[in-house]
Amino acid sequence: MPTRSSNWSEDVSQELRDTNYAQSFLLALLDEGDDLQTALGRLIRLYGVKEYAQLVEMEDSAIQRAINPAHNPTKGTLEKLLAPLKLSLGVKPAA
């Protein structure tokens, strides 16, 4: 498996500051089969946990718990994490 350079992570981190890019990034992860918690975790880690915590006005330890698969975040926590991406939880008809 190829390794990514720190420049790649820094570049993606900067691109994720753009709401439209971040939204598309998360939706692409979901389309590829990630569950919401895993996809949010990937996005937030690339963005920077401390920086994202400041953005959503949460403690970084609370964010770490929310994106940890061993924990079950509340709907309110997920909504708070999705808000900067201009996304919200919803229900749609099954295919």
C-alpha positions in Angstrom: 0.0 0.0 0.0 1.5 3.4 -1.0 2.1 5.8 1.8 1.0 9.4 1.6 3.3 12.3 2.2 2.7 14.8 4.9 2.2 17.3 2.1 -0.9 15.3 0.9 -2.4 15.4 4.4 -1.7 19.1 4.7 -3.2 19.8 1.3 -6.3 17.9 2.0 -6.6 19.5 5.4 -6.5 22.9 3.8 -9.0 21.9 1.1 -11.4 20.7 3.8 -11.7 24.3 5.0 -13.9 24.8 1.9 -17.5 23.8 3.0 -18.4 22.5 -0.5 -15.2 20.4 -0.7 -15.7 19.0 2.8 -19.3 18.2 2.1 -18.4 16.4 -1.2 -15.5 14.6 0.6 -17.9 13.2 3.3 -20.6 12.3 0.8 -18.0 10.4 -1.3 -16.8 8.5 1.7 -20.4 7.5 2.4 -21.0 6.5 -1.3 -17.8 4.3 -1.0 -19.4 2.4 1.8 -18.2 4.1 5.0 -20.8 4.4 7.7 -21.4 7.9 9.0 -19.3 7.6 12.1 -16.3 6.3 10.2 -16.6 8.9 7.4 -16.9 11.7 9.9 -13.9 10.3 11.7 -11.8 10.3 8.6 -12.8 13.8 7.7 -12.3 15.2 11.1 -8.9 13.6 11.5 -7.7 15.0 8.2 -9.2 18.4 9.1 -7.5 18.3 12.5 -9.4 17.2 15.6 -8.5 20.3 17.7 -9.3 22.6 14.8 -12.7 20.9 14.2 -13.4 21.0 17.9 -13.0 24.8 17.9 -15.2 25.0 14.8 -18.1 23.2 16.4 -17.4 24.5 19.9 -16.9 21.1 21.5 -14.1 19.6 23.6 -11.7 17.7 21.4 -12.1 14.7 23.8 -15.9 14.7 23.0 -15.1 14.6 19.3 -12.7 11.8 19.8 -15.4 9.8 21.6 -18.0 10.6 18.9 -15.8 9.3 16.1 -14.6 6.3 18.0 -16.5 3.2 16.7 -16.6 1.8 20.3 -18.9 4.7 21.2 -22.4 5.6 20.1 -22.8 9.3 19.5 -26.2 10.9 20.1 -28.2 12.4 17.3 -27.4 15.9 18.7 -23.7 15.3 18.6 -23.9 14.0 15.0 -26.0 17.1 14.0 -23.4 19.3 15.6 -20.6 17.6 13.7 -22.4 17.8 10.4 -23.5 21.5 10.8 -20.3 23.1 9.5 -20.7 20.9 6.3 -24.2 22.2 5.9 -25.6 18.7 6.3 -28.1 17.2 8.6 -29.4 13.7 9.4 -32.4 12.5 7.6 -34.5 9.6 6.5 -35.2 8.6 2.9 -37.3 5.8 1.4 -35.5 2.5 1.0 -34.7 1.5 -2.6 
